[in-house]
C-alpha cells in the first residue's frame, strides 16, 4: 500500500490556550510566522503525501481560509511589488490538495479519525497531530514511511519519556526487533501507575484501513470520547502493529511551555532573526 493521504484532526477547542483560542483556532497560533498546522502539512508534503484531509469543527474556518487562495491579498502584494511575500502566500495555497470534513461534536481523536473513512477508502493513511512539532533533518513521517514499507502495517511514532510523565501519554509495551523499531505487544492510555515502558506514543501515526473496524468496536472512554489508543488495542487483535522511535526534536506545542520552547528554538534557526534574537536572550541575563 502506497501512502498518499494524511489526516489532520483539528476540531478541538484548544482550552489550554484560552483566551487566545476563544476566537482563533489553536492550530492557527503562530510558531514564529507560520501557523502550527502549516508545519504539519509541510512535513506531510515533504514525506511524499499528496492529499490532506483536515477534520474541523465549529469556529475553524480560519484553517480553510489559510490554505485557500486569497486573490485580493495577492493582487495587493503584486501592486506593491512585495514579490517575496506574494511567492510565500502562493506557496501556502498551492501546497497540495485539501479536503475538509466536520466533526460536529468533540468526541475524541478516535471519533475524528472514524469520520474520514469515506475519504480514505481502503487505503493506509498517515495521521498528524498538529500540537506535536517535530524538527528533524529527515521529516518524521518520511522516516516512518520507510518502516511502513518494510512491515506493511500500522506504525506508531514513539519517544522515550520519564516514568513520571508516562501518565500524560499512551504508552506501548513492545519487543525490539531492530534499532528504533518495536513490535507492539500492548498499549495503555495514560497509565496512572506502573507504565509498561517509557515509550510514549507521539502525534504521528500510519494506520491501515483496519482501524475503522477497530473504531466501530471501541466504546467511549473518559468524558464520552473514543480514544485512538483503545481502538489500536482492538486492531492489535487482528493485525501486527509496530512502533518507531523517530530521530528529531519534538515540541509539545499544545502546552504553553512547549509552545514557547518551540518558538525560541525555531527563531534561533532563522537566518533573519537569530543574531538579534541571541543578543536579546543574552541581554536578559538569564
N, C-alpha and C positions, 0 to 999 in steps of 0.2 A: 504494500500500500504506500503510495507516494503522498507525502504531506502537502496539502495545498491550502487548507483552511485554518483560520485562527479565530478563537472566541475570546472576547474581552468582556467579562462581567463588569458592568458599570452602573448598576441600579441602586447601590447602597446610598444611605443618607449622609455618610461622612460625619457622624456626630462628634467624632474626636476633634474635628476642626471647626466646630461651631464657635463663634457666629459667622466665620468666613464662609462656611458652606451652606448657610441658610438660603442664599440665592445663587451661589456658584457651585457647580458640581465639583466634588473633591478631585475628580480626575482632571479638572481644568486648572488646578492650582499650579503655579509656575515653578519649575525647577530651573533656576536661573532665568531663562527666557523662553522655555518651551513647556507646555502643559505636561503633566505626568503621563497621560495616556499616549502622547506622541512618542515618548521614549519606547514604550512597549510596542507600538505599531512599527516604529523604525527597526526595532530588534526583529520583529516578525518578518519584515521585508528583507532585511539582511540575512535572514535564515532561509530565504527561498520561498516563503509563503506568499500566496497571491490574493487570497480572498479573506477579508477581515469582517467578522461578524461581531457587532457591538450590541450587547444586551443593555438597554437603557431603561430608565424608569421616569417617574414624574420629575419634572424640572431639569431634565438632562439634555434639552435641545441644543445647548451651547456646544455639546460634543459634536453633534451632527453639523452644526454651523461651522465649526472649526475645520472639519475635513471637507467642507463643501467649497465650491468656487465662489469668490467674492468679487463680482465684476466691478462694483463701484470702487472698492479699495484698490483693485488692480489698475483701473483707469487713473485714479488719483496719483498713485505711486509713479505710473508711467509719465504722467504730465509733469510731475515734479522732478523727474529724472532720477528717482531713487531706485535704480535698476537692481541693486543688490538686494534691497528689501522685496522688490517685486519678484525676483527669482526665488527668494525664500518662501513667499506666500504661495507662488505657483507650485513649488515643490511639495508643500503640505497637501494641497488639494489634489495633486496628481500622484500621490504616493502609490496607491493600489486601488482595487475595487472594494467598496464598502457596502455592507448590508446591515440593517438595523432591525431588531426585534424588541418588543416591550415586555418587561417583567412587571406586571400590574401590581403585585404585592411583594414585599421583601421577604421571601420565603426561603432564603439561603442560597449558598453557592451551588449546591446540587440542583435546586429548582431552576436557577438561572441557566445552567447548562442543559437541563432537560428540555427547555422550550426552544432550543436551537435545533432540535432533531430534524425538523422538516427542511432546514437549510444545510445540514451536514450530510443527509442521506446516509449511505452505507460506507462511510469513509473514516479513516483515522483523522484526528484533528488535534491542533495544539490549543492550549488554554493559557492565557496570560493574565495574572492579577497585577493590575497597574500600580498597586501600592508597592510592589517589590521592584525596585530599580536595581538592575544588575549591571555593573560596569566591568566589562571583560574584553580582552583582546579579540577573542572569537565569541560571537554572540552566544549567550547561554542556550538559547533554543537550537541553534545550529549544532552545538555540542551534543545536545540531547537527541537531535535528529540522527546523528551518527550512531548512537546507541540503539535507536529505534530501527535503523536499517539492519543492524545485526540480529536483533531479537524479534522484531516484528510484533511487539505487544506494547501495552501501556507502560510509559516511562514517567517516573516522578522525580522532580528535582529535589534534592535534599542537601542539607548543610548541617555540620556539627554545631550543636548549641550546648550550653552548660545545662547540667541536670536541673538546676534551679529554675531555668527558663523553659524547660520542656513542656510545662503545663500551658504554654501560650500557643502551642503548635499541634498539628497532627504529627505523630511520631511512628516510625516504622520499626519493626523487628525484621532483620534481614540476614542473609547469608552472603558473604562477599564472594563474588565469582571472578572478578578481575579488578585491577586498580580503579577505584572510584565507582564500581558498579556492584550493586547488591540485588539478589533475588529477594523480593519481599515475601515474608512469611506471615506477617500480620501487621495491622495498623491500629493505632489508638488515637482517638481525637482528644486532644488536650488532657492528657493523663494527670490526675490530681496527685498521684504518688506512684513511685516505682515505674518510671517510664521504661519501655522495653529496650531503648537505646538512647544515644544522644544525637540521632539522625532525624532532624526535623524536616517536614515537607515544606518547601518554599513555593512561591506562587508561579510555578511553571509546570505544565503537565503535557504529555502527549497521551491521548486517550483513544482506545479503539471504540468502534460503534457499539460494542457490547456494553458500554457504560450506560446506555439508555435503558436496557432491560434491567440492569442492576439498580438504576434510579427508580424504576417502577416498583421495585421490591423494598425500597428504603422508606421506612416510616419517619415522620418528622421527629426531630430531637428537641433539644432545649430551645425554648422560645418559638416552637412550632416550625422551626427551619429544617430543611432537608440538607444534611451535611454530606459533602462530597466524600469525605473520608469513610463515612458509613457505607456509601454506595461502592466505594472501592473494595471494602471488605466483602461485599456480595460478589463483586466482579472476580475477586480472588478465588472464589469457589469454583469458577469455570475456566479462568484464564490465568496464566502467569503474569505477574507484574514485576517490573524492575525499577530500581531507584538509582539515580546517578548524582554523584557529588560534583557539581559543576565547578569550573575554575572561574574566579572573578570575585569582586567585592559586591556584596548585597547590602542595600539600604532599605530599611522598612519606612518608606515614605508615608505610610498610613498612620505613623506615630509622629508626634510633634518633634521629638528629639531626633528621630531618624530622618525626618524631613529636613531639619536644619543641617544635620551632618551631610546629607546628600547635596544640599545647596553649596555648602562650603567646599566639599570635595570637587564638585563639577566646576565651580567657579575657578578653583585653582588649576584646573586643566585647560582653561580657556586662554589662548594667547593674548586676547584683547583685554583681559581682566586680571590675570594672575599677578603681574608685577605690582600694580597699585593695591590689589586686594591683600597680597602678602604683607605689604608695607602697613596697611591698615591694621591687620591682625597683630603684627609685631608692635605697633604703636599702642595697642590696647594693654600691653604688658601683662598678659595672662600668665 
